[in-house]
Amino acid sequence: MPVPSYESQREAAAAINARRELGLEYEEQIAAGLAERVEYAVWQQRQADDGRTRIELAKLEDTKLERGQRLALTIVSLGVGIPITAIAAHDAGLMGVGFSWAGIAVVNGIFNFGRNRHRR
């Protein structure tokens, strides 16, 4: 639980002193004013908490999106790599297979480099 600020403590003390000085006739108004300040402080704290929560949720969504993109790229790389390997092995031999997979590796590297740069 957060410690009340000096200003909040001063306001509460002022409200108590005002009640003592003004008497019972004004007690209801003083209490209502103090309750309003407390409600406003609680509202401000909740807004700050919601802001942190939204940021955390946005980071979590970004992480989920990144994982999905990586999975999709992996599946596409393997899906494309298998037929390319067969074609390259038939037409260009081992050298063609090496160039084909090097191209796929470059595409994956560019994707990962871009994602890592975006995160910083």
N, C-alpha and C positions, 0 to 999 in steps of 0.2 A: 504494500500500500504506500503511495507516495506521501512524503512529509508535506504538510501544508506550508505554503510560502509565508514569508514574513508579512506580506500585504494581506493575505487571507486571515492570518491570526489577528492582525491589527483591526481589520474590518469586523471580525467577530467580537473583539473586545469593545470596539466602539458601539456596536449594537447593544451589548450588555449594559454598557454605561448609559447609553441613551434611554434604555428601558428603565434603569434606576432613576434617572433624572426626570423623565417625563411621567412615569407612573404607569399604572395598569391600563389607563385609557388608550395609550398608544402601543401597548404590547403586541396586539394583533398585526398592526402595520409594520412594526419593527421585525417581527418574526417572518412576515411575508417577504419583506425586503431581503432578509438574510437567506431565506429559503430560495429566493430567486437567484441570488448570487451563487449559492451552492449548486443549484440545478445548472446554471450556466457553466460553472467550472467542470461539472461532470460531463456536460455536453461537449465542451472543448476537449476533454481527455478522450472521449469516445471518438471524436473526429480525428484526433492524432492517432489513435489505435487503428481506426479504419484505414487511414492513409498508409500505415505500415503494412497492414494486411493486404491492401491492394497491390502494393509494391511486391510483397512476397508472392502473391498469387500470379502476378505478371511474370516474375522470374520463373515460377514453376511452369507456367504455360509455355514460356520460351524454351525451357529445358525439354518439355514433352514434344514440342514442335521439332526441336533439333534432333531428338532421338528418332522421331518418325521420318525425318528427312534422311538421316543416316541409314536407317533401315531400308528406305525406298531406294537410295542410291546403291546400297549393297545388293539388293535384289536385282535391280536393273543391270548393274555391272556384271553380275554372274549370268543373268539371262542373256545379255548381249555377248558376253565373253565366250560362252560355250559355242555358239554357232560361228563366231568370228575365228575361234581357235580351229574349228573343223575346216573352215574355208581357207584360212592361212596355212594350215598344215598341208592341205591338199595342193594349193597353188604355189606357196612360197617356202614351204618347209619350216624348219625350226627357227630360222631367222624371221620369217613372217609371224610366227606365233609370238616370238619375243617382242617384236614391234607392236603387235596387237595389244598384248597385255601391258606393255609400257604405256601405250596410249590410254588404256583404261586406268592405269595407276596415276597418270598425270591428271586426268579428269577428277579422280577421287582426291588427289593432293590439292588441286586448286579449290575444290569444294571445302576441304578441311581448313586450308589456309584462310579462306574467306570467312568461314565461321569463327575461327579463332580470333581473327582481326576484328570482327564485328563485336565479339564479347568484351573486348578490352575497352 
